[in-house]
């Protein structure tokens, strides 16, 4: 069984993750990238109805937190979900809260 310090560190990671996806725009952006991996900043902006500047700020935060990662493709960056766990959690949220 994990000791209390390890459990605390896991709780901190989980809390940081939940804070990041608690923003509806960021959650929508994650869904867009899950649906179409490799979207660019501009494509995500269009898909989610956000300005390119706002999209860029959200993407930077999510990359820093390890939720998404980007790959350079010539002049563009393409975004992907970093961990399978993120996809599983987002799909669980979708099943729990979507009317589909």
Secondary structure, 3 states (H helix, E strand, C coil): CCCHHHHHHHHHHHHHHHHHHCCHHHHHHHHHHHHCCCEEHHHHHHHHCCCHHHHHHHHHHHHHCCCEEEEEECCEEEEEECCHHHHHHHHHHHHHHCCC
